[in-house]
Amino acid sequence: MNICAPFAGTVRFHVSVGQEVSAGDAIATVEATKLEAPVVVPGRGVVDKLCTEDFAAVYGGDVLAIIGEAR
């Protein structure tokens, strides 16, 4: 599943590739001027890919991470 940025800002990841995640886990935070939002996963899985670097500028809807099937 693709996990996308909720709005434009700077992304900071809290996970690494290969890490298992559960529903509701915050995998990243997107921060804009005086606004910070956690990016959560809707279901269980494994982080297959982080699609951008830490502290990169992103736009709303950009894919931040790809979560694969749980092992």
C-alpha positions as CSV (number, residue, x, y, z in Angstrom):
1,M,0.0,0.0,0.0
2,N,1.2,3.5,-0.7
3,I,1.3,6.0,2.2
4,C,1.0,9.6,1.0
5,A,1.7,13.0,2.4
6,P,-1.5,14.8,3.8
7,F,-0.2,18.2,2.7
8,A,2.9,20.1,1.5
9,G,5.7,20.4,4.0
10,T,8.9,18.7,5.3
11,V,8.8,15.0,6.0
12,R,10.6,13.3,8.9
13,F,10.5,9.5,9.0
14,H,10.2,7.4,12.2
15,V,10.8,4.0,10.6
16,S,13.3,2.3,8.4
17,V,13.1,-0.2,5.5
18,G,12.3,-3.7,6.7
19,Q,10.6,-2.6,9.9
20,E,7.3,-4.1,10.7
21,V,4.4,-1.7,11.4
22,S,0.9,-2.1,12.8
23,A,-2.4,-0.3,12.1
24,G,-2.2,3.2,13.5
25,D,1.6,3.4,13.8
26,A,3.0,6.8,12.9
27,I,5.7,6.1,10.3
28,A,6.5,9.8,9.6
29,T,5.6,13.4,10.4
30,V,4.9,16.1,7.8
31,E,5.6,19.6,9.1
32,A,4.6,22.9,7.6
33,T,4.5,26.4,9.2
34,K,3.1,25.9,12.7
35,L,1.4,22.7,11.6
36,E,2.6,19.1,12.2
37,A,0.7,15.9,11.2
38,P,1.5,12.3,11.9
39,V,1.4,10.0,8.9
40,V,-0.1,6.7,10.1
41,V,-0.5,3.3,8.4
42,P,-4.0,1.8,8.0
43,G,-3.0,-1.8,8.4
44,R,-0.2,-4.2,9.4
45,G,2.8,-4.6,7.1
46,V,6.5,-4.2,6.5
47,V,8.2,-1.0,5.2
48,D,9.3,-2.0,1.7
49,K,10.5,1.5,0.5
50,L,10.9,5.0,1.7
51,C,10.2,7.1,-1.4
52,T,12.1,10.3,-0.3
53,E,14.8,11.3,2.1
54,D,14.4,12.5,5.7
55,F,13.7,16.3,5.9
56,A,12.8,16.5,2.1
57,A,10.1,18.9,0.9
58,V,7.0,17.0,-0.2
59,Y,3.6,18.0,-1.7
60,G,0.2,16.8,-0.6
61,G,-0.5,13.4,-2.2
62,D,3.2,12.5,-2.8
63,V,4.0,8.9,-2.0
64,L,6.2,8.8,1.1
65,A,6.4,5.0,1.7
66,I,5.4,1.7,0.3
67,I,4.2,-0.8,2.9
68,G,4.2,-4.5,1.8
69,E,2.5,-7.6,3.2
70,A,3.4,-8.6,6.7
71,R,5.7,-11.6,6.9
